[in-house]
């Protein structure tokens, strides 16, 4: 299949944050990456497109979302879960 979910999510976040993928750590928050609310929404759209999934995310109330954006690792885990559910 090529890239793993982890690699693709990191590549998307790196592109949105204008960073090198090597500079992104699993424990980084999206805020650590310099992603503001617009960057977050653009990242979500890019993730949805890349994986052909629908992310349950409320941009107006990210704290109440079912999609955990607390860290890079949490985003990857959430995407992996959505991809697995789609495949099932």
N, C-alpha and C positions, 0 to 999 in steps of 0.2 A: 504494500500500500504506500510505501514511501515514508513520509513524515508521520510521527506519532501525534496524537492529540496534544500532548505536552509541547512538542516542538512547534506545532502550528499555532497554538494559543500564544506561546512566547513570541513567536514571529509577529503575530498580529499586534500584541501589546507593544513590542519594540517599535514597530512601524508607527503606531499611533503616538508613542512617547518620543519618537525621533531619537532612539537609542540603539546601541548594538545589542544583539541578543545575549552576548556574553556578559553584559553588564546587568542583566536582570536576574535577581535572586528569588528563589521560591518564597521567601518570607517577606518580600517587598509588598507594601500596600500599593494600590493604584495611585494613591497620593504621593508615595515615595517616588513613583515613576514620573511624577509631574503631570498626571492625567487629571484634567478638570472635568466638570460634568459633561461638557461637550465631547471631550476625548473619550470619556467613559461610554457615552451613547454611541459614538462612532465605533468604538471597540466592540460593543455588543452587536451592532449591525454587521460588522466584519466577521465576527464569530458565527452569527446566524447564517450568513452567506457561505462561509467556508465549510461549515458542517451540515448545511441544510437542516437546521433545527430552529425551533422557536424558543427563545430565552424568556422565561417568566420574570420580567424585570420591570419595576416601576421607577422610572427615572426621577419622578417627583418625590418618591419616598424610598430610596434605596435600602434603608434600614428595615423596611417591611417586606422586602422582596424575598422570594423563595430562592433566588440566585445569589449565592454568597460571593461578595466581592471584597472580602476583608484582606485577601492576600493573593498573590499570583498562584500559589498552590491551591487555594480555595476556588479560584476561577477555573483552574484546570480540572479539579475534581468535579465541579458542577457541570462543566462541559462534557467530561467523560461520562457522567451519569446520564445526561440528556442523549448523548450519542448511543449509549448502551440501550436506553429505553426505546429509542427510534429503531434500533436493529432488532429488538425483541419481537 
